[in-house]
Amino acid sequence: MTKVKAWTSGESGEPGFAEAFEVARKAVLQVTDIKTNRNKYYAIELHSAEGCEYRFRVFTHYGRTDDLETNPDAGQKECRYFSSLAEAESCFQQIYRQKTSASKGYREVALASTRIGSHQARGTGAGEIDAKTLERLARAKAAEKNGRPAEPPASRLSPGVSDLVRYIYDEAKGALTDTVAARITANGIETPLGILTLGQIEKGEAILQAAYDLFNKKRAKDRDEQLTRLSGEFYSAIPHRIGRSRAAVDAAVISSLEAFAQKQQTLQLMKDMLQVNGEGGDVLFSSRVDREYEALGTRIEWVDPADREFKELSKAVIKSQVKSKTIAVKNLFRVRRDAEWGQFADGVGNDRLLYHGSRISNWVGILSRGILLPKIVVSMGVHRTDAGWLGHGIYFGDAACTSLFYTTPGRRKTRLMAIARVALGKMKDYTKITYGLTEPPKGFDSCHGVRRKFGRPSEFADDEYVIYRPEQQRLEYLVEFTG
């Protein structure tokens, strides 16, 4: 193909083109190469129009991704003009192949709505958009067409529940936007390139899993170099705030258990936030705390500190501490996820109320979809070689101070932990750490890491109770505390 002039936007002598053009094809590409410190985007579009000298053009918009955070119009814009569709398509494909070649390393990104490119392309989808995202977009358009109901004059929630809901949403949104190059808008999770789709997040999960598998192969050839490459691919799929300095870029390589855990938590948080964004598509942006509450799908009731229920449970939390006595209960909430109550394994028996702590940013997800079996976990500053000391299970403790170590404080200096009813059934006791379990031994329903005491040696510093089926637990209370 003959080389065609690339006209810089606004360049003198550039051929005219109709303002009302059609975007026949488009692709949004992204590359993050940690080795060469590249973090760039490249949008390609094929336009067609009537009534002008050239009926077709290939439009490109490219630059550094981090520049878009402060200026969506940053970067270079160029146009190449053609008389025939075949020539324009050939040029489009040539640029696409060149940019996605091994030497350039760009990857196509799936976006529900783009923020870059021509004015006609912005706000439209790019790449292969998954079915769930398409359904959500269709519902959002229908809701917009039908109009929103008037905002109620005031929340119908109790002040205690209203404050909790605002708190956990603010923490989840803050944790996400502090880590990922994104902001929360009426349309969802918006990166500098556009609105992320669920499918794009799942691409990030697949890359992270490949990197994690490689990380566990300690003697793999060129392991460090491959982890650097896969880290770049991960950031190409899920844009992050990395920084431009060499030190910041080097630190972004995903090469420790803590780093994998943090990225997995970020991806899960993104999926949780998309899930609660609701059928209308703007729960995350709405100022109505009632809509945020409804999106959780969990019944939450504030317990008055003067009630006997509060006093008894608060006393039990304080009394359960064995290592430290620092916890002070500030608020108590009854919680009920109907799905958990309906699926609860009543026949297992040996039910106990146990504690489960988690980061403050995780509670929108936990309340909306329940506690998940872990993929990657780092516990109490100790490096684990798999999901936990007793394998891939859901962990609980009978001492609130144990759960404290899994929590983080929020902006109002408080933490959250759940009190769950756990059907332990017949427990298998362990005094030695046993990695890799995916279920209890035959004839048992759960596993118990027995805390060491004087005269009873054990590798467990705390009592840990582990189940391997989510239906063996249900959330019953949420405790807000300091400690």
Salt bridges, closest charged atoms under 4 A:
GLU11 OE2 - LYS5 NZ 3.25
GLU19 OE1 - HIS119 NE2 3.95
ASP33 OD2 - ARG38 NH2 3.74
GLU45 OE1 - HIS47 NE2 2.61
GLU50 OE2 - ARG55 NH2 2.99
ASP66 OD1 - ARG64 NE 3.16
ASP66 OD2 - ARG244 NE 3.26
ASP67 OD1 - ARG244 NH2 2.28
GLU69 OE1 - ARG241 NH2 2.66
ASP73 OD1 - LYS77 NZ 3.56
ASP73 OD1 - ARG122 NH2 2.99
GLU78 OE1 - ARG80 NH2 3.71
GLU151 OE1 - ARG288 NE 3.60
GLU171 OE1 - ARG411 NH1 3.00
GLU190 OE2 - ARG115 NE 2.67
GLU190 OE2 - ARG183 NH2 2.91
GLU205 OE1 - LYS271 NZ 3.23
GLU205 OE2 - LYS375 NZ 3.72
ASP224 OD1 - ARG223 NH1 3.76
GLU225 OE2 - LYS35 NZ 3.78
GLU233 OE2 - ARG107 NH2 3.71
GLU233 OE2 - ARG229 NH1 2.69
ASP250 OD1 - ARG246 NH2 2.95
GLU258 OE2 - HIS383 NE2 2.66
ASP272 OD2 - ARG369 NH2 2.82
ASP282 OD2 - ARG148 NH2 3.69
ASP282 OD1 - ARG291 NH2 2.95
ASP290 OD2 - ARG156 NE 3.79
GLU292 OE2 - LYS173 NZ 3.44
GLU294 OE2 - ARG156 NH2 3.53
GLU301 OE1 - ARG334 NH1 2.91
GLU309 OE1 - ARG334 NH2 2.73
GLU312 OE2 - ARG308 NE 2.71
ASP338 OD1 - ARG299 NH2 2.80
ASP338 OD1 - ARG336 NE 3.02
GLU340 OE2 - ARG337 NH1 3.15
ASP398 OD2 - ARG352 NH2 3.84
ASP429 OD1 - HIS448 ND1 2.97
ASP462 OD2 - LYS323 NZ 3.00
ASP463 OD1 - HIS448 NE2 2.81
ASP463 OD2 - ARG451 NE 3.57
GLU464 OE2 - ARG384 NH2 3.73
GLU471 OE2 - ARG469 NH1 3.11
GLU476 OE2 - ARG421 NE 2.77
GLU476 OE2 - ARG474 NE 2.87
GLU480 OE2 - ARG412 NE 2.95
